Amino acid sequence: MKTTEQNRRKYRNSLCFSALKCHRYQDFVRIVNHSAKCFRGFLRCATKWLAIALFTVPSGLLNAANHTGLEWDAVTKTVSSRPGELKLEMAYAFTNVSAAEVVIQHVATSCGCSVAKIPVKPWSLPPGTNGQINVTVDLRGRRGVLSKSVYVVTSRGLVVLGATVNIAATPPATAVAMNDRGKNIQIAKVDRQAVFKGDCARCHATPAKGKMGKELFAVACGICHEAEHRASMVPDLLKLNKPTSEVYWRQWVEIGNTTGLMPAFLDRNGGILNPKQVDSLIDFMTLRKK
């Protein structure tokens, strides 16, 4: 009996050991496959950069030697963007000054945020032909100074074009708002109802459609009177140094200020609110003030 029990234990142990070896082998295979995949990726990157290192010549030397037969307006350029610009476009012009045809086979850039384009691939250029390579640089999320390279593969060798891009700083939003505010004040001095017309209507008229009471106050009154950076002549309606009543609010809402900038909101006076909307707005303002 003792021998039989020992044999059973040995059998179970051998099964466990076999299973363990199987799992270890599978893990080993996975590690080998992953390592091989990484190594292949490394070889691809290494081959790419080795080719660039072996065959790329500084652009100034390429222009001086003119080994491709293409004469460029400039092989390095410095360009500047305008404030708020999201993309910048530039071009490299050239002429085939050689006595033979030159073929541009491919163009590429040094990073994914810039794109170089040519009319066709391959691009055949007989002697005396003029052309240009257009480059677009994506400026979104970028600032400061960018350095870019454009690789031009021709039938006579490689040309490397360079560019330095100076990205203009975007002016603070408050500065832009202040500039727009000054223009709007001048317009309102001529026509106080202008706030409900043209581009201004998108913020001051359209949101009020169908609104009543509190919601109407938020989009029709609060947009100016409760704005974080409101103009100095726009009062905080909760901090008025004078008594208010339903009559007071009706005067300002329906008629506004005929000698100032405050527009009339009642539709028959050139405003955007019907009588029911005006009543709901006055009710809310009267109760809120109390």
One Martini backbone bead per residue (centre of mass of N, CA, C, O) as a GRO file, in nm:
protein
  290
    1MET     BB    1   0.057   0.063  -0.020
    2LYS     BB    2   0.299   0.255   0.004
    3THR     BB    3   0.394   0.226  -0.285
    4THR     BB    4   0.138   0.322  -0.425
    5GLU     BB    5   0.135   0.611  -0.299
    6GLN     BB    6   0.409   0.699  -0.410
    7ASN     BB    7   0.334   0.669  -0.709
    8ARG     BB    8   0.110   0.877  -0.709
    9ARG     BB    9   0.282   1.119  -0.627
   10LYS     BB   10   0.477   1.103  -0.865
   11TYR     BB   11   0.260   1.141  -1.082
   12ARG     BB   12   0.155   1.417  -0.993
   13ASN     BB   13   0.427   1.565  -1.005
   14SER     BB   14   0.476   1.511  -1.307
   15LEU     BB   15   0.230   1.670  -1.407
   16CYS     BB   16   0.302   1.946  -1.285
   17PHE     BB   17   0.576   1.972  -1.426
   18SER     BB   18   0.468   1.962  -1.713
   19ALA     BB   19   0.285   2.207  -1.694
   20LEU     BB   20   0.508   2.406  -1.618
   21LYS     BB   21   0.674   2.368  -1.873
   22CYS     BB   22   0.457   2.461  -2.069
   23HIS     BB   23   0.425   2.751  -1.963
   24ARG     BB   24   0.722   2.829  -1.997
   25TYR     BB   25   0.730   2.787  -2.301
   26GLN     BB   26   0.511   2.992  -2.380
   27ASP     BB   27   0.653   3.234  -2.258
   28PHE     BB   28   0.908   3.207  -2.425
   29VAL     BB   29   0.775   3.246  -2.701
   30ARG     BB   30   0.659   3.527  -2.649
   31ILE     BB   31   0.929   3.668  -2.594
   32VAL     BB   32   1.063   3.606  -2.863
   33ASN     BB   33   0.852   3.742  -3.048
   34HIS     BB   34   0.871   4.025  -2.922
   35SER     BB   35   1.174   4.066  -2.968
   36ALA     BB   36   1.165   4.038  -3.275
   37LYS     BB   37   0.977   4.276  -3.328
   38CYS     BB   38   1.157   4.495  -3.201
   39PHE     BB   39   1.405   4.441  -3.380
   40ARG     BB   40   1.271   4.508  -3.650
   41GLY     BB   41   1.204   4.802  -3.577
   42PHE     BB   42   1.495   4.887  -3.525
   43LEU     BB   43   1.601   4.828  -3.810
   44ARG     BB   44   1.423   5.027  -3.962
   45CYS     BB   45   1.519   5.286  -3.818
   46ALA     BB   46   1.824   5.249  -3.863
   47THR     BB   47   1.812   5.247  -4.173
   48LYS     BB   48   1.691   5.526  -4.213
   49TRP     BB   49   1.911   5.697  -4.056
   50LEU     BB   50   2.153   5.588  -4.215
   51ALA     BB   51   2.069   5.698  -4.489
   52ILE     BB   52   2.068   5.995  -4.406
   53ALA     BB   53   2.364   6.006  -4.304
   54LEU     BB   54   2.496   5.915  -4.584
   55PHE     BB   55   2.312   6.113  -4.801
   56THR     BB   56   2.322   6.369  -4.638
   57VAL     BB   57   2.362   6.708  -4.728
   58PRO     BB   58   2.420   7.005  -4.677
   59SER     BB   59   2.242   7.255  -4.825
   60GLY     BB   60   2.475   7.447  -4.897
   61LEU     BB   61   2.640   7.236  -5.064
   62LEU     BB   62   2.424   7.168  -5.269
   63ASN     BB   63   2.401   7.454  -5.391
   64ALA     BB   64   2.698   7.487  -5.473
   65ALA     BB   65   2.717   7.222  -5.653
   66ASN     BB   66   2.461   7.151  -5.820
   67HIS     BB   67   2.416   6.826  -5.870
   68THR     BB   68   2.102   6.830  -5.989
   69GLY     BB   69   2.035   7.108  -6.167
   70LEU     BB   70   1.899   7.276  -5.934
   71GLU     BB   71   1.777   7.605  -5.887
   72TRP     BB   72   1.730   7.794  -5.599
   73ASP     BB   73   1.599   8.053  -5.422
   74ALA     BB   74   1.618   7.863  -5.154
   75VAL     BB   75   1.739   7.635  -4.896
   76THR     BB   76   1.676   7.858  -4.678
   77LYS     BB   77   1.413   7.955  -4.445
   78THR     BB   78   1.236   8.244  -4.299
   79VAL     BB   79   0.934   8.234  -4.112
   80SER     BB   80   0.612   8.396  -4.026
   81SER     BB   81   0.345   8.418  -3.833
   82ARG     BB   82   0.027   8.488  -3.744
   83PRO     BB   83  -0.189   8.567  -3.524
   84GLY     BB   84  -0.382   8.267  -3.497
   85GLU     BB   85  -0.247   8.082  -3.684
   86LEU     BB   86  -0.279   7.731  -3.797
   87LYS     BB   87  -0.128   7.777  -4.078
   88LEU     BB   88   0.161   7.737  -4.299
   89GLU     BB   89   0.271   7.869  -4.614
   90MET     BB   90   0.517   7.747  -4.852
   91ALA     BB   91   0.795   7.796  -5.099
   92TYR     BB   92   1.007   7.626  -5.346
   93ALA     BB   93   1.195   7.753  -5.596
   94PHE     BB   94   1.285   7.642  -5.939
   95THR     BB   95   1.553   7.546  -6.181
   96ASN     BB   96   1.652   7.388  -6.473
   97VAL     BB   97   2.006   7.438  -6.561
   98SER     BB   98   2.038   7.201  -6.724
   99ALA     BB   99   2.080   6.977  -7.020
  100ALA     BB  100   1.886   6.788  -6.853
  101GLU     BB  101   1.679   6.580  -6.719
  102VAL     BB  102   1.475   6.604  -6.420
  103VAL     BB  103   1.368   6.387  -6.146
  104ILE     BB  104   1.110   6.391  -5.917
  105GLN     BB  105   1.027   6.125  -5.698
  106HIS     BB  106   1.041   6.263  -5.397
  107VAL     BB  107   0.879   6.387  -5.093
  108ALA     BB  108   0.980   6.502  -4.758
  109THR     BB  109   0.959   6.525  -4.405
  110SER     BB  110   1.070   6.551  -4.064
  111CYS     BB  111   0.752   6.567  -3.998
  112GLY     BB  112   0.398   6.547  -3.939
  113CYS     BB  113   0.338   6.880  -3.935
  114SER     BB  114   0.445   6.846  -4.234
  115VAL     BB  115   0.384   6.920  -4.594
  116ALA     BB  116   0.479   6.798  -4.913
  117LYS     BB  117   0.424   6.913  -5.260
  118ILE     BB  118   0.355   6.771  -5.583
  119PRO     BB  119   0.194   6.729  -5.873
  120VAL     BB  120   0.380   6.468  -5.944
  121LYS     BB  121   0.452   6.104  -5.966
  122PRO     BB  122   0.675   6.170  -6.130
  123TRP     BB  123   0.881   6.472  -6.195
  124SER     BB  124   0.936   6.610  -6.500
  125LEU     BB  125   1.237   6.816  -6.598
  126PRO     BB  126   1.321   7.001  -6.827
  127PRO     BB  127   1.506   7.217  -6.958
  128GLY     BB  128   1.411   7.528  -6.800
  129THR     BB  129   1.231   7.446  -6.577
  130ASN     BB  130   0.972   7.553  -6.366
  131GLY     BB  131   0.915   7.543  -6.000
  132GLN     BB  132   0.739   7.409  -5.698
  133ILE     BB  133   0.740   7.352  -5.344
  134ASN     BB  134   0.487   7.277  -5.123
  135VAL     BB  135   0.441   7.392  -4.778
  136THR     BB  136   0.281   7.265  -4.477
  137VAL     BB  137   0.221   7.400  -4.144
  138ASP     BB  138   0.127   7.290  -3.833
  139LEU     BB  139   0.036   7.512  -3.547
  140ARG     BB  140  -0.109   7.342  -3.355
  141GLY     BB  141   0.017   7.355  -3.030
  142ARG     BB  142   0.239   7.569  -3.111
  143ARG     BB  143   0.562   7.725  -3.023
  144GLY     BB  144   0.787   7.946  -3.129
  145VAL     BB  145   1.048   7.752  -3.275
  146LEU     BB  146   1.087   7.594  -3.592
  147SER     BB  147   1.247   7.303  -3.742
  148LYS     BB  148   1.278   7.224  -4.091
  149SER     BB  149   1.264   6.952  -4.337
  150VAL     BB  150   1.325   6.888  -4.695
  151TYR     BB  151   1.304   6.601  -4.903
  152VAL     BB  152   1.466   6.564  -5.228
  153VAL     BB  153   1.417   6.318  -5.470
  154THR     BB  154   1.635   6.253  -5.736
  155SER     BB  155   1.801   6.143  -6.025
  156ARG     BB  156   2.075   6.309  -5.886
  157GLY     BB  157   1.965   6.320  -5.590
  158LEU     BB  158   1.984   6.486  -5.280
  159VAL     BB  159   1.771   6.736  -5.124
  160VAL     BB  160   1.805   6.986  -4.859
  161LEU     BB  161   1.559   7.166  -4.696
  162GLY     BB  162   1.511   7.465  -4.502
  163ALA     BB  163   1.328   7.574  -4.190
  164THR     BB  164   1.217   7.870  -4.010
  165VAL     BB  165   0.961   7.897  -3.757
  166ASN     BB  166   0.780   8.178  -3.646
  167ILE     BB  167   0.564   8.196  -3.376
  168ALA     BB  168   0.309   8.379  -3.299
  169ALA     BB  169   0.167   8.527  -3.049
  170THR     BB  170  -0.122   8.504  -2.875
  171PRO     BB  171  -0.345   8.705  -2.780
  172PRO     BB  172  -0.520   8.784  -2.533
  173ALA     BB  173  -0.852   8.758  -2.485
  174THR     BB  174  -0.891   9.033  -2.339
  175ALA     BB  175  -0.770   9.212  -2.564
  176VAL     BB  176  -0.972   9.137  -2.781
  177ALA     BB  177  -1.229   9.217  -2.626
  178MET     BB  178  -1.157   9.519  -2.589
  179ASN     BB  179  -1.146   9.586  -2.890
  180ASP     BB  180  -1.441   9.501  -2.955
  181ARG     BB  181  -1.580   9.686  -2.752
  182GLY     BB  182  -1.502   9.957  -2.878
  183LYS     BB  183  -1.654   9.909  -3.143
  184ASN     BB  184  -1.940   9.862  -3.020
  185ILE     BB  185  -1.974  10.139  -2.888
  186GLN     BB  186  -1.966  10.305  -3.150
  187ILE     BB  187  -2.216  10.169  -3.274
  188ALA     BB  188  -2.421  10.233  -3.036
  189LYS     BB  189  -2.410  10.547  -3.069
  190VAL     BB  190  -2.575  10.524  -3.339
  191ASP     BB  191  -2.709  10.221  -3.257
  192ARG     BB  192  -2.862  10.066  -2.990
  193GLN     BB  193  -2.991   9.814  -3.173
  194ALA     BB  194  -2.727   9.663  -3.287
  195VAL     BB  195  -2.717   9.414  -3.085
  196PHE     BB  196  -2.957   9.268  -3.279
  197LYS     BB  197  -2.744   9.265  -3.516
  198GLY     BB  198  -2.592   9.062  -3.699
  199ASP     BB  199  -2.342   8.921  -3.519
  200CYS     BB  200  -2.471   9.002  -3.239
  201ALA     BB  201  -2.727   8.815  -3.250
  202ARG     BB  202  -2.595   8.542  -3.160
  203CYS     BB  203  -2.581   8.654  -2.847
  204HIS     BB  204  -2.849   8.873  -2.811
  205ALA     BB  205  -3.099   8.710  -2.967
  206THR     BB  206  -3.117   8.404  -3.026
  207PRO     BB  207  -3.111   8.290  -2.718
  208ALA     BB  208  -3.410   8.431  -2.652
  209LYS     BB  209  -3.570   8.230  -2.790
  210GLY     BB  210  -3.839   8.111  -2.588
  211LYS     BB  211  -3.774   8.256  -2.336
  212MET     BB  212  -3.813   8.268  -1.967
  213GLY     BB  213  -3.732   8.446  -1.715
  214LYS     BB  214  -3.448   8.325  -1.596
  215GLU     BB  215  -3.341   8.236  -1.875
  216LEU     BB  216  -3.374   8.515  -2.005
  217PHE     BB  217  -3.188   8.673  -1.821
  218ALA     BB  218  -2.923   8.523  -1.885
  219VAL     BB  219  -2.928   8.596  -2.211
  220ALA     BB  220  -3.018   8.916  -2.198
  221CYS     BB  221  -2.865   9.032  -1.924
  222GLY     BB  222  -2.620   8.863  -1.804
  223ILE     BB  223  -2.418   8.887  -2.048
  224CYS     BB  224  -2.352   9.185  -1.929
  225HIS     BB  225  -2.423   9.236  -1.609
  226GLU     BB  226  -2.257   8.933  -1.534
  227ALA     BB  227  -1.989   8.980  -1.638
  228GLU     BB  228  -1.659   8.959  -1.562
  229HIS     BB  229  -1.578   9.192  -1.807
  230ARG     BB  230  -1.738   9.440  -1.774
  231ALA     BB  231  -1.825   9.736  -1.835
  232SER     BB  232  -1.830  10.030  -1.655
  233MET     BB  233  -2.134  10.116  -1.766
  234VAL     BB  234  -2.218   9.834  -1.647
  235PRO     BB  235  -2.433   9.731  -1.419
  236ASP     BB  236  -2.512   9.587  -1.121
  237LEU     BB  237  -2.837   9.483  -1.051
  238LEU     BB  238  -2.774   9.415  -0.728
  239LYS     BB  239  -2.609   9.724  -0.692
  240LEU     BB  240  -2.815   9.946  -0.675
  241ASN     BB  241  -2.848  10.305  -0.577
  242LYS     BB  242  -3.169  10.228  -0.593
  243PRO     BB  243  -3.487  10.202  -0.628
  244THR     BB  244  -3.709   9.932  -0.712
  245SER     BB  245  -3.949   9.824  -0.968
  246GLU     BB  246  -4.171   9.743  -1.198
  247VAL     BB  247  -4.159  10.018  -1.338
  248TYR     BB  248  -3.853  10.037  -1.365
  249TRP     BB  249  -3.806   9.779  -1.535
  250ARG     BB  250  -4.000   9.845  -1.770
  251GLN     BB  251  -3.856  10.092  -1.874
  252TRP     BB  252  -3.579   9.944  -1.943
  253VAL     BB  253  -3.688   9.709  -2.117
  254GLU     BB  254  -3.884   9.849  -2.327
  255ILE     BB  255  -3.696  10.128  -2.380
  256GLY     BB  256  -3.458  10.217  -2.218
  257ASN     BB  257  -3.202  10.448  -2.348
  258THR     BB  258  -3.238  10.722  -2.558
  259THR     BB  259  -2.936  10.863  -2.459
  260GLY     BB  260  -2.792  10.585  -2.486
  261LEU     BB  261  -2.706  10.223  -2.500
  262MET     BB  262  -2.972  10.117  -2.415
  263PRO     BB  263  -3.190   9.899  -2.525
  264ALA     BB  264  -3.478   9.787  -2.662
  265PHE     BB  265  -3.681   9.484  -2.603
  266LEU     BB  266  -3.932   9.553  -2.732
  267ASP     BB  267  -4.058   9.485  -3.038
  268ARG     BB  268  -4.213   9.766  -3.096
  269ASN     BB  269  -3.911   9.913  -3.025
  270GLY     BB  270  -3.685   9.705  -3.170
  271GLY     BB  271  -3.678   9.439  -3.040
  272ILE     BB  272  -3.697   9.072  -2.918
  273LEU     BB  273  -3.958   9.095  -2.729
  274ASN     BB  274  -4.238   8.994  -2.614
  275PRO     BB  275  -4.473   9.067  -2.382
  276LYS     BB  276  -4.447   8.795  -2.223
  277GLN     BB  277  -4.142   8.809  -2.183
  278VAL     BB  278  -4.133   9.075  -2.036
  279ASP     BB  279  -4.307   8.994  -1.795
  280SER     BB  280  -4.124   8.757  -1.698
  281LEU     BB  281  -3.875   8.934  -1.651
  282ILE     BB  282  -3.992   9.136  -1.446
  283ASP     BB  283  -4.079   8.932  -1.234
  284PHE     BB  284  -3.797   8.823  -1.175
  285MET     BB  285  -3.656   9.095  -1.100
  286THR     BB  286  -3.843   9.176  -0.868
  287LEU     BB  287  -3.803   8.921  -0.688
  288ARG     BB  288  -3.491   8.921  -0.677
  289LYS     BB  289  -3.453   9.200  -0.535
  290LYS     BB  290  -3.612   9.106  -0.268
   0.00000   0.00000   0.00000
